[in-house]
Amino acid sequence: MKQFAVLLIIISTLTACVSKKIEYQDVQNIKIISLSANEITLSADAIFKNPNILGGKVTPDNIVVYINDKEVTTVKSKEFKVPSIKEFAVPLEVTIPFDKIPGNENGGLLGAVLGSINKTHKVTFKGQLNYKVAGFKSTYTINRTEELKLSL
């Protein structure tokens, strides 16, 4: 009976600590972080706010990146540790080969830069982020599009 009472106290404490879901705000700061001879690396931040005293973990799940509505790659990101009672950004990073960029199927860096001068491209991050804490799981859908110049 004592063990049951302790278990009940632990469960009620955990549920009180996780009284609210974390709040998804937006995807921001889509930008170019590097260029090489064959590929471009983009990053973005998924912004959340955690009102709870427990942290948890966020894992990207099948986040696809589109350029001009054409699927080009998926986000390869690690599990992110969520801070307690704080706004935080989950970093999302993708590397895209230049030949996958619409309109540049045959070119490398030079073709991408020359083909992108004074052009902007619609870059979309679309998918889900999973949040886990103390046995609870929530899923957040992201869908953010920004205009981005893919040249230096």
Contacts in CASP RR format, 6 or more apart in sequence:
PFRMAT RR
TARGET T0000
AUTHOR 0000-0000-0000
METHOD contacts of the structure
MODEL  1
MKQFAVLLIIISTLTACVSKKIEYQDVQNIKIISLSANEITLSADAIFKN
PNILGGKVTPDNIVVYINDKEVTTVKSKEFKVPSIKEFAVPLEVTIPFDK
IPGNENGGLLGAVLGSINKTHKVTFKGQLNYKVAGFKSTYTINRTEELKL
SL
14 54 0 8 1.000
14 134 0 8 1.000
17 52 0 8 1.000
17 53 0 8 1.000
17 54 0 8 1.000
17 134 0 8 1.000
18 52 0 8 1.000
18 54 0 8 1.000
18 133 0 8 1.000
18 134 0 8 1.000
18 136 0 8 1.000
19 51 0 8 1.000
19 52 0 8 1.000
20 51 0 8 1.000
20 52 0 8 1.000
21 131 0 8 1.000
21 138 0 8 1.000
22 48 0 8 1.000
22 49 0 8 1.000
22 50 0 8 1.000
22 51 0 8 1.000
22 52 0 8 1.000
22 58 0 8 1.000
22 82 0 8 1.000
22 131 0 8 1.000
22 138 0 8 1.000
23 48 0 8 1.000
23 49 0 8 1.000
23 50 0 8 1.000
23 51 0 8 1.000
24 46 0 8 1.000
24 47 0 8 1.000
24 48 0 8 1.000
24 129 0 8 1.000
24 140 0 8 1.000
24 142 0 8 1.000
25 47 0 8 1.000
25 48 0 8 1.000
25 49 0 8 1.000
25 87 0 8 1.000
26 46 0 8 1.000
26 47 0 8 1.000
26 144 0 8 1.000
27 44 0 8 1.000
27 45 0 8 1.000
27 46 0 8 1.000
27 47 0 8 1.000
27 92 0 8 1.000
27 125 0 8 1.000
27 142 0 8 1.000
27 144 0 8 1.000
28 44 0 8 1.000
28 45 0 8 1.000
28 47 0 8 1.000
28 89 0 8 1.000
28 144 0 8 1.000
29 43 0 8 1.000
29 44 0 8 1.000
29 45 0 8 1.000
29 89 0 8 1.000
30 42 0 8 1.000
30 43 0 8 1.000
30 44 0 8 1.000
30 123 0 8 1.000
30 125 0 8 1.000
30 144 0 8 1.000
30 146 0 8 1.000
30 148 0 8 1.000
31 42 0 8 1.000
31 43 0 8 1.000
31 44 0 8 1.000
31 148 0 8 1.000
32 40 0 8 1.000
32 41 0 8 1.000
32 42 0 8 1.000
32 148 0 8 1.000
32 150 0 8 1.000
32 152 0 8 1.000
33 41 0 8 1.000
33 42 0 8 1.000
33 43 0 8 1.000
33 93 0 8 1.000
34 40 0 8 1.000
34 41 0 8 1.000
35 41 0 8 1.000
35 109 0 8 1.000
35 152 0 8 1.000
36 109 0 8 1.000
37 108 0 8 1.000
37 109 0 8 1.000
38 97 0 8 1.000
38 98 0 8 1.000
38 108 0 8 1.000
38 109 0 8 1.000
39 95 0 8 1.000
39 96 0 8 1.000
39 97 0 8 1.000
39 98 0 8 1.000
40 95 0 8 1.000
40 96 0 8 1.000
40 98 0 8 1.000
40 101 0 8 1.000
40 112 0 8 1.000
40 150 0 8 1.000
41 93 0 8 1.000
41 94 0 8 1.000
41 95 0 8 1.000
41 96 0 8 1.000
42 65 0 8 1.000
42 93 0 8 1.000
42 94 0 8 1.000
42 96 0 8 1.000
42 123 0 8 1.000
42 148 0 8 1.000
43 91 0 8 1.000
43 92 0 8 1.000
43 93 0 8 1.000
43 94 0 8 1.000
44 91 0 8 1.000
44 92 0 8 1.000
44 93 0 8 1.000
44 125 0 8 1.000
44 144 0 8 1.000
45 89 0 8 1.000
45 90 0 8 1.000
45 91 0 8 1.000
45 92 0 8 1.000
46 58 0 8 1.000
46 89 0 8 1.000
46 90 0 8 1.000
46 92 0 8 1.000
46 129 0 8 1.000
46 142 0 8 1.000
47 87 0 8 1.000
47 88 0 8 1.000
47 89 0 8 1.000
48 58 0 8 1.000
48 82 0 8 1.000
48 87 0 8 1.000
48 88 0 8 1.000
48 89 0 8 1.000
48 90 0 8 1.000
48 140 0 8 1.000
49 86 0 8 1.000
49 87 0 8 1.000
49 88 0 8 1.000
50 82 0 8 1.000
50 83 0 8 1.000
50 84 0 8 1.000
50 85 0 8 1.000
50 86 0 8 1.000
50 87 0 8 1.000
50 88 0 8 1.000
51 85 0 8 1.000
52 84 0 8 1.000
52 85 0 8 1.000
52 133 0 8 1.000
53 84 0 8 1.000
53 85 0 8 1.000
54 84 0 8 1.000
54 133 0 8 1.000
54 134 0 8 1.000
55 81 0 8 1.000
55 82 0 8 1.000
55 83 0 8 1.000
55 84 0 8 1.000
55 133 0 8 1.000
56 81 0 8 1.000
56 82 0 8 1.000
56 131 0 8 1.000
56 132 0 8 1.000
56 133 0 8 1.000
56 134 0 8 1.000
57 79 0 8 1.000
57 80 0 8 1.000
57 81 0 8 1.000
57 82 0 8 1.000
57 131 0 8 1.000
57 132 0 8 1.000
57 133 0 8 1.000
58 79 0 8 1.000
58 80 0 8 1.000
58 82 0 8 1.000
58 90 0 8 1.000
58 129 0 8 1.000
58 130 0 8 1.000
58 131 0 8 1.000
59 79 0 8 1.000
59 80 0 8 1.000
59 129 0 8 1.000
59 130 0 8 1.000
59 132 0 8 1.000
60 75 0 8 1.000
60 77 0 8 1.000
60 90 0 8 1.000
60 92 0 8 1.000
60 127 0 8 1.000
60 128 0 8 1.000
60 129 0 8 1.000
60 130 0 8 1.000
61 127 0 8 1.000
61 128 0 8 1.000
61 129 0 8 1.000
61 130 0 8 1.000
61 139 0 8 1.000
62 74 0 8 1.000
62 127 0 8 1.000
62 128 0 8 1.000
63 74 0 8 1.000
63 75 0 8 1.000
63 77 0 8 1.000
63 92 0 8 1.000
63 125 0 8 1.000
63 126 0 8 1.000
63 127 0 8 1.000
63 128 0 8 1.000
63 129 0 8 1.000
63 142 0 8 1.000
64 71 0 8 1.000
64 73 0 8 1.000
64 74 0 8 1.000
64 75 0 8 1.000
64 125 0 8 1.000
64 126 0 8 1.000
64 127 0 8 1.000
65 71 0 8 1.000
65 72 0 8 1.000
65 73 0 8 1.000
65 74 0 8 1.000
65 75 0 8 1.000
65 94 0 8 1.000
65 96 0 8 1.000
65 123 0 8 1.000
65 124 0 8 1.000
65 125 0 8 1.000
65 126 0 8 1.000
66 72 0 8 1.000
66 122 0 8 1.000
66 123 0 8 1.000
66 124 0 8 1.000
66 126 0 8 1.000
67 96 0 8 1.000
67 100 0 8 1.000
67 101 0 8 1.000
67 102 0 8 1.000
67 121 0 8 1.000
67 122 0 8 1.000
67 123 0 8 1.000
67 124 0 8 1.000
67 150 0 8 1.000
68 102 0 8 1.000
68 121 0 8 1.000
68 122 0 8 1.000
69 122 0 8 1.000
69 124 0 8 1.000
70 102 0 8 1.000
72 96 0 8 1.000
72 100 0 8 1.000
72 101 0 8 1.000
72 102 0 8 1.000
73 94 0 8 1.000
73 95 0 8 1.000
73 96 0 8 1.000
73 100 0 8 1.000
74 94 0 8 1.000
75 92 0 8 1.000
75 93 0 8 1.000
75 94 0 8 1.000
75 125 0 8 1.000
76 93 0 8 1.000
76 94 0 8 1.000
77 90 0 8 1.000
77 91 0 8 1.000
77 92 0 8 1.000
77 93 0 8 1.000
80 90 0 8 1.000
80 91 0 8 1.000
82 88 0 8 1.000
82 131 0 8 1.000
82 133 0 8 1.000
90 129 0 8 1.000
92 125 0 8 1.000
98 104 0 8 1.000
98 107 0 8 1.000
98 108 0 8 1.000
98 109 0 8 1.000
98 111 0 8 1.000
98 112 0 8 1.000
99 105 0 8 1.000
99 106 0 8 1.000
99 107 0 8 1.000
99 108 0 8 1.000
101 112 0 8 1.000
101 121 0 8 1.000
101 150 0 8 1.000
102 121 0 8 1.000
103 115 0 8 1.000
104 111 0 8 1.000
104 112 0 8 1.000
104 115 0 8 1.000
104 116 0 8 1.000
112 150 0 8 1.000
112 151 0 8 1.000
113 151 0 8 1.000
113 152 0 8 1.000
115 151 0 8 1.000
116 149 0 8 1.000
116 150 0 8 1.000
116 151 0 8 1.000
117 151 0 8 1.000
119 149 0 8 1.000
119 150 0 8 1.000
119 151 0 8 1.000
120 147 0 8 1.000
120 148 0 8 1.000
120 149 0 8 1.000
121 147 0 8 1.000
121 148 0 8 1.000
121 149 0 8 1.000
121 150 0 8 1.000
122 145 0 8 1.000
122 146 0 8 1.000
122 147 0 8 1.000
123 145 0 8 1.000
123 146 0 8 1.000
123 147 0 8 1.000
123 148 0 8 1.000
124 143 0 8 1.000
124 144 0 8 1.000
124 145 0 8 1.000
125 142 0 8 1.000
125 143 0 8 1.000
125 144 0 8 1.000
126 142 0 8 1.000
126 143 0 8 1.000
126 144 0 8 1.000
127 141 0 8 1.000
127 142 0 8 1.000
127 143 0 8 1.000
128 139 0 8 1.000
128 140 0 8 1.000
128 141 0 8 1.000
128 142 0 8 1.000
129 139 0 8 1.000
129 140 0 8 1.000
129 142 0 8 1.000
130 137 0 8 1.000
130 138 0 8 1.000
130 139 0 8 1.000
130 140 0 8 1.000
131 137 0 8 1.000
131 138 0 8 1.000
131 139 0 8 1.000
131 140 0 8 1.000
END
